[in-house]
Amino acid sequence: MNNLHLIPEPIKSYLNFIPEPDRYISSLFRPLPSYLRINTLKISIKKAKELLRKYNIELAPVGISGLKTFFKVSTKEQLGNLAPYYMGFFYPQALSSAFPVLALSPRYNEFILDLCAAPGGKTGFIAQIMGDTGLIVANDRKISRLTALTANLKRLGVTNTVVTFYRGENFPLFTHFDKILLDAPCSGEGKYRISEDGKIYFRKQGNTNLPAIQKGLILRAFDLLSPGGTLVYSTCTINPEENEAVITHLLKKRNAQIISWEVPKEVTAFEGITEFKGKEYDSRCKRCRRFYPHFINSVGFFVAKVVKPK
């Protein structure tokens, strides 16, 4: 495999289960494509396209069911510096970050919790699908991230959302939700890109025990569900210890059901794995879905859909 010596050690250990590993490695040396979501709470797709053409920005449809507001962007412009961005007409967003929201399948007038919501891209997409109806509680544990979250929601014209400030694993149990999105803090390996001299972009620093945090978060999220409610757990990492191991922990501690969900037919997704480095995971993890960067031309993602029995 070319450039294998530049691949960080944790990633090398995944090459045994990543499909077409040569293609995956090659993808790490190409820049991440840019995508945006047109915010139809404020502007129609047609008018947004016309407006962005004035800035010499052409939008290419992604051609995925349920993502008609997402477009691939080819431009050297900094999208966040454009007037239409400040007006809330669009939100720069990785294509694959939409998959957890599709799995959640929000509906009008539902009561939804986004437990780790900042900076608010998925919250805004949920509100858009809901037509700004119902109620979303968008929570985050860091004041600095709440600033970005509230600013983005205000800019996008979202009015059905309240913002809360709790550690996710300590979110109060005084109410229960129809649906919960837990896009957990993670190592972000699905974002990795590598320069020719071996520099790794988007690599997080620090020695935080992420699996321990994720396990605490998923138990609290499940406990916050109403009977019959749906929880979607997602990360943008490839690491099984942050994905299938966390789902296995939930299945051991709670009466949870992992269900398959219908991935858009245009998207290539893979089953969750059931073994890594000699550790076995619950066989139901096969119902989870893995999205690899070289198959979706975006950030790698893991998505699990959980139901609380009635």
Summary of the structure (lengths in Angstrom):
residues: 310
radius of gyration: 19.0
end to end distance: 49.8
largest distance: 56.0
contacts: 1006
relative contact order: 0.15
helix: 34%
strand: 23%
